[in-house]
């Protein structure tokens, strides 16, 4: 197994446990320079990354290398800007000695075709698997491609980590670039940083030209604008100018607009003025289709019983599905042995244990409902009957009853000593509302994802 293959397998494991933004920030342009005498030297692009990996990821990287190579590692050392040696001929010679099935590539490199528009070419509609949980968001994205600035403006997509929001945003951008549209993809964090830099450097005009002189603005993770007054003010004016010029805006968040903490009402109003669509967790059939497609992209044949096992074992998101597949491919590549179902269960043992649905309590429900609706937990269980408190309180009751099977008297006690008939009435009200109110459905699903750790 080459150093490149080992490092890609390590990255495949690490990617499962951290956010996409952190993964790209800290592991882009890194590689294993050498492995000698149980010492691993990793090249990093700068001193900041070096110090961060040493402090935050040293143990995880060391353990991952040991697991993948089945060898003890004495030390992992990080050095800045080492020159990557070309071992292509050596690698090809080694590969030619292996069987045809062992030629399977491992995970793709991080530094895939990133364009000047901030887009990654690997995200397209053709490789996005549409399931029941994503069909609305997918259809809205297709409508935008066919009629940008007119169909749904803005489009606001929300859902948990690793469920496909970024894929859909960037797929729109990659399609519209083909039509010679000016496209800019950014995160709310990058928008904030650019705004701060423009103030410090006296470059307000350049900042406005960057974000307002486009046909399509894609902004990921807008929930991080919460509490940043200057950023929200600037984004408010950017949003208005683009929308008034019929320029398309697409936003993503881990929660609906109204549930974003410390966000201005005027921004919430604008976020909700177009289409709000959620992406939920994929069902078993969708997960199996995603795995089959990912395996095909890697030119890797995988048995259906193994696909079914992975799909049933991974509870949370698509990123974890791909991480599981990467571990299986890495095992095959390293051992030159196609894994059986028994071996796959062992390979994924740690991963599936981490993904068991955790036990939750009524207090967990109250905390997560409060967090989702950005209200004080004390108000949720208090006696006030404000409109903004009544529905969240009723939803908390519904989830306690539906998910935890908590008795009505116990629910009443958790909600500040209310009568059991009040709990019963609230449960039945939400149960009936779910049948005709899509927003209630979406809110409940999002809160359940928070409870079970999907966000």
HELIX and SHEET records of a PDB file:
HELIX    1   1 UNK A    3  UNK A   17  1                                  15    
HELIX    2   2 UNK A   20  UNK A   27  1                                   8    
HELIX    3   3 UNK A   47  UNK A   52  1                                   6    
HELIX    4   4 UNK A   53  UNK A   57  3                                   5    
HELIX    5   5 UNK A   58  UNK A   69  1                                  12    
HELIX    6   6 UNK A   88  UNK A   96  1                                   9    
HELIX    7   7 UNK A  100  UNK A  103  5                                   4    
HELIX    8   8 UNK A  135  UNK A  146  1                                  12    
HELIX    9   9 UNK A  165  UNK A  177  1                                  13    
HELIX   10  10 UNK A  188  UNK A  201  1                                  14    
HELIX   11  11 UNK A  204  UNK A  212  1                                   9    
HELIX   12  12 UNK A  222  UNK A  225  5                                   4    
HELIX   13  13 UNK A  229  UNK A  244  1                                  16    
HELIX   14  14 UNK A  257  UNK A  259  5                                   3    
HELIX   15  15 UNK A  265  UNK A  271  1                                   7    
HELIX   16  16 UNK A  284  UNK A  297  1                                  14    
HELIX   17  17 UNK A  304  UNK A  313  1                                  10    
HELIX   18  18 UNK A  318  UNK A  335  1                                  18    
HELIX   19  19 UNK A  341  UNK A  347  1                                   7    
HELIX   20  20 UNK A  349  UNK A  354  1                                   6    
HELIX   21  21 UNK A  362  UNK A  373  1                                  12    
HELIX   22  22 UNK A  377  UNK A  381  1                                   5    
HELIX   23  23 UNK A  387  UNK A  404  1                                  18    
HELIX   24  24 UNK A  408  UNK A  414  1                                   7    
HELIX   25  25 UNK A  420  UNK A  434  1                                  15    
HELIX   26  26 UNK A  438  UNK A  451  1                                  14    
SHEET    1   A 3 UNK A  31  UNK A  36  0                                        
SHEET    2   A 3 UNK A  39  UNK A  44 -1                                        
SHEET    3   A 3 UNK A  75  UNK A  80  1                                        
SHEET    1   B 5 UNK A 183  UNK A 187  0                                        
SHEET    2   B 5 UNK A 216  UNK A 220  1                                        
SHEET    3   B 5 UNK A 248  UNK A 253  1                                        
SHEET    4   B 5 UNK A 155  UNK A 159  1                                        
SHEET    5   B 5 UNK A 275  UNK A 279  1                                        
END                                                                             
